[in-house]
């Protein structure tokens, strides 16, 4: 290291370790979103009609978002007081325990109402862990490349963890769905959770071997650590936190519309099989890997995060109605095109958000601010959007040909909220050297 910067070889290693951990966290979470769309309705809510079962399933999935703000405050507090590394190890361990619990949870037919209750509790634990993950990883990697020219590109690999997690989670389900349906529904789908637990523990061990960031170490040596990071953040930068949360409303809602609601819509309303629904989302994730690299690189070249972030809410506003029109054709190639295009458009701006959020806030409470802002938004967006959309279709007796415009309007509204958030950003952060 020299001047607080990592040698390129060390930077690659740390980026890879943080990316693996984030990928595995999102793998666990994406497995749950997929299960909520195609498995849980039949396993835990089989006594209800299909639309109600799907609504209850998405509700339990959404409940996991309620613990995310708590997780962001908890892990952010220790991340800003003790260290980024140790907190990020515990996010993985917490997520891993919740994942294992879901995998072991018996069905409704085996233990009755206790089954969905346990499912809900383990989802809350998953949400607690992921509440400190994305913001903490973004904080840590940003602080390692605090003055590098291509900071946006390097930190975007935290965001790539989301795509890799989606791909891995969907590959797991595509393979498991090859099992006979009775085997898949009874025990096959649980294998994805067992795998998630094992790799989460492995990733935690790898993170434990990473050393602390130079910026946090400097803060620690000067004894300038905040006593209560959350309180300091709310006193000094509550407006920035509000803006960051506004921006993330569209990002989170759009992501879960792309990976969770779209799968349920394709399977339950367009009546394709679940393997096709999973494949459509996986293709979208693969396309977004390349979109993320382009977006992050451009943000460094043009020296602006804001100009990249604004593309996504505008794109979502313009594409929400065409998205459903293409899917409603029920032409397989057009359905895949719709999901992939929505996915890329929605995630293009998100590519630079890990970098922007970390740049936007000071070192003393960067972990807390970044984590809390995004997780303040997710219960109102990623957790709520699929529930609202499913509820709307239920009001039309599952007739998607009548109800889809109202569902598309939900996507547009989230796009407008995200656009307002980006427009409220008065300063660009791309050329800022962190201290």
N, C-alpha and C positions, 0 to 999 in steps of 0.2 A: 504493500500500500504506500501511496505517496500523496501528500496534500489532502488526505481524507478520502481519496479515490481508490477504488479497487483496481488491481491489475485485471486485464481483460479475462484471463483464464479463471481467476477467482470469481469475477462477476458472472461469468457463464455458469459456474458451479452453483452459486447462491441463487441465481435466477431459476436454474433447473430445480433445485430443492424446493423453493417457494412455489414454483409452478406445479410440481408434482403434488404437493400438499393441497394446493387450491383445487387442482383437477380432481383429486380424490374426495375432497369435501363436496364438490359439485356433483361428482359421480353419485355419492350417497344421496344427495338432495334430489337429483334428477331421477334416480331410481324411484324415489317416493312420488314424484310428480307423475311418472309413467304409471306406477302402480295405482295411483289415485284415479287415473283415467280408465284403466283397462282391467284392474284386478280387484281392488278394494270394494267396488260396488257389489261384486258377486260374493266376496268372502266375508265381508263385515256388515253389509247392509242388504242381504239377500231377501229379507222379509218385506222390503219396500218395492214399489214399481220402479222401472229402469231410470226414469228421469229423477225421481226422488232419491234413489240410491246414488246416482251420480252426484246430485247436489250435496248429499250428506258426505260423500267421499271427498269432494272438493272442499267442503267445510272443514273436515278434519285436517286435510292438507293445509288449508289456509290458517288453521289454528297455530301451526308451527311458526307462522310469521309473527305471532303475538309475543313470543319469547325472544325474538331477535333483537328488539331494542334493549331488553334487559341484558342479553348477552353482550351487546356492543358496549354498554356502560360498564359491565363487570370486567370483561377482558380488556376493554380500553383503559380502564382504571389501572389495572396491573401492568398493562403494556406501556403506559406512560410513567409509571412509578418504579417498576422493577426491571422491565426490559421487554423489547419487542419479541425476542426469541422465545422466552419462557411462556409468554401468553399465547403465542401461536402454536406451541406444543400442546397446550391444554385445550385449545379450540378443537384440534383434531381428536384428542382423547374423548372429549365430551360428545362430539359428533359420532365417534365410533361406538360409544356405549348406546346411544339412542338408536343407531342403525342396527346393532346386534339385537336390541330389544324388539324392534319391529320384526326382524327375521324370525324371532322365537315366539312371537305372539300367536296363540291359537286362534282359530276361526270362531265366528258367531255360533255355528252349529256345535262347537265343542264346549265352550264355556259361557255362552250366552252374552248378555250385555257387557260383561267384563271385558270381552275382546275389543270392541271399539273404544272402551274407556282406556285400556292399556295402550292401544294404538295412538290415542290422543296424547297421552303422557309422554310416550317415546318421541312423538313428533315435536312436542314442546322442547324436549331435550336436544333433538337435532337442531331446532331453531336457535336454541341458546348457543350452541357451538358455532354455528355459521354466522351468528351475530358479530363475532369478533374476528372472523376469518378474512374476508375480502379487504376490509379497511386496514387490518393489521399487516397483511402481506403487501398491500400497496404502499403503506407507510414505510415498511422495512426496506423494500427494494428502492423506493424513491430516495431514501436517505443514503443508500449505498451509491447512487448515481447523482448526487446532489448538484453537481456542476457539469455533468456531461452534456454534450451537444444533443445526443440522441436519447435523452432521458425518456421521452414519450414512447419510443420504440421499445426500449428495454422494459419499462414498467408495463407495457401492454401485454407482456407475457403472463402477468397476473390475470389479465382479462382472458387470455387464451386458455387459461385453466378452466374457465367456464365452458368454452367450446369443447375442449378435450374431455371434460366431465360428461357433457351431453353425449358426445360420440361414444365414449366407453359405456355409459349407462344404457344407451340404446342398443349398442352391440350386444351387451349382456342379455337384454330382453329379447332381441331377435334370435339369439342362439337358444335361450331357454324356451321360447315359444315353439320351438321345433319338437319339444316333448309332447306326448299325448296330452290333450287338453285337461283331463282329470288330474294327471300328474302335475302339470304346470300350475293349475289352480290350487291344488292342495299343498304342494311342497316345492315345486320347481322354481317359482318366482322368488322364493326365500333365499335361494342360492346367491342371488345378486347381492343380498344384504350381508350374507356371511363373507363374501369376497370383499365387500366394502369395509367390513370391520377389520379384516386382516391387513388390507393395504393402508387403512387409516393408521393403525398401530405402527406399521413399517415406516410410513411417512413421518410420524411423530418422532421416531428414533433418528431419522435423517435430519430433521429440523433441530433436534437437540444438539447436533454436532456443529451447527452454524454459529459463528460468533456475532456479537452485538454490533449494531451500526455505529459508525464513527460519530454521528451527530448526537445520538442518545448517550454514548459514552462520554462525550464532551460535556453534555448537560449534567450528567451524573457527577463528573469530576469537579464541576463548578458548584455543585450542590444547589442547582437551580430547578430541581424537580418540583413539579406542582404538588401541593398537599392533596388537593381534591381536583383532579383534572376536569371532571364534568362541570363542577361549579365555576371554575375559571373560564372554561369554554363558554358557558351560558352568559357569564358576565361580560365577556369581551367580544365574543364573535357569534352571538345568537343569530344575527342577521345572515351571516355567511352560512350557518348551519341550516337555516330556513331555506335559503336559495339552493343549497346542495340537495336538500330533501325534495324541493319542487322539481328540480331537474331529474331526479331519480324516480319520480312518480311514473313518468312515461317509460323510462328505461326498464324498470321492474315489471310494470304491467305488460309492456310489449313482449318481454322475454317469456313470461309465463303464458301469454296468449300464443306465442310461437311454439313453445315446447309442450305445454300441458293442455290448454283448451283446444288447440288445433287437433291434437291426437284424439281427444274425446269427440270432437265434432266430426272428424273423418270416420271414426268407428261407430259412434252411436247414432249419428244423424244421416251421414252419407252412406253408411252401411258397407264400408270397406272393412277388411279384416285388420286386426290389430297390428300384424306384421307390416302391412303397407303403411299404416299410420306412423309406426315407429321409424320406418325407412324414410318417409318424407321429412321427418324432423332431423334425422341423422344427416341427410343430404344437405339440409339447410345449415346445420352446424359445420359441416366440412367446408361449404362455401364461405361461411363467416370467418373461418380461420384466415383465409386469404384477405377478406375484407378488413379484418382487424389489423393485419400487418400494413396494408395500404394506408388506412386511416391514421394509424399511429405515426408512420413514417412521414406522411404529409403534414401532420401537426408540428413535427420538428422542422421540416423544411420551410414551411410558411411562417413558423414562429407563432402559432395560434392554436390553442385548444378550443376556444369558443367557436371558431369558424367550422370546426369539425363536429363539435357537439350539436350544433344547431341543425345539422343535416337530418338527424334522425327524427326529431319531433315533426319537422316539416314533411319528411318522407312518410311518416306514419299517418299524418293527417290526410295526405293526398292518396295514399295507397290502401287505406282501410276498407273502402267500399270495393275497389277492384279485387282485393284479397279474397273477399267472400264470393264475389261474382265468379272468379276463376275456380274456386273450390266447388261452388254449386253446379258447375258444368258436369261434375262427376267423371271427367276425363282424367285418367290417372296422371298423365304427363302434366296437365294443367294444374292439378291439385298439388303435385310436387313443386312445380314452378311457383305457385302462389305461396306455399309455406317457405320455400328457400328465399324468395324475394323479400317477403315480410321479415324474415329472420335477419337477412343481411342489412336491410334498411334500418331495422330497429337497433341492431348491434353496432352499426358503423360509428355512431356518435359515442356509444358506450366504450369504445376502444380506448379513448383517451381519458375517460373519467377517473380511473385509478390514479393516473398522474396528476390530473387537474385537482382532484380533491386533496391529495397530499401536498401539492404546491400551494394550495389556497389557504392552508392553516399552519400555525407555528408548531415547532417541534415539541413544546411543552405539553400540548394536548392534541397533537396531530392524530394519534391512534384513536383517541376517544371521539374527536370531531368527525373524522372520516367514517368511522364505523357507525356512530350514532345517526349521522345524517342519512345514510343510505337505509339504515334499518328503521328509522322513523317513517320512511316512505313505503317500505315493502308491505307492511300490514294493510295499507290503504290502496295498494296497487297490485303487486304480484300475488298477494294472498286473496285480495278481494275481487279482482277483475274476472277470473274464471268463475267465481261464485255468481257474480252479477250476470254474466253472460248466460250461464246455465239456467239461472232463475228466469231470465227473460224468455228463453226458449220454452221453458216449462209453462209459462203463461199462455203460450200459443199452442198448447197441447203437443209440444215437440215438433210442430210443423215449421221446419227451418226455412221453407220457402216464403213464409210470411214474416217470421221473426228475425231473419238475418239482418235487415237494415238497422234494427234497433241495437243488435249486437255490435255491428260495425260502428255505430255511433259511440258506443262505449270506448272503443279504441281511439276514435277521433278526439273525444274529450280528454283522455289521458295525454294524447299528443299535444293538445292545446296547453295543458298544464305544464308539460315539459318545456314547451316553447317559451312560455312566460318566464320559467325559471332561468333558462339560458339568457334571455334578454335582460334579466336583472343583474347579470354578471357585468360589472363595470370595468374590471381589469383582466387582462390576459396574463397567464402565469408561465407561459412556455419558456421565456428567457430568464426567469428568476433563478438566482442562485440561493439555495436553501441554507439557513444558518441555524 
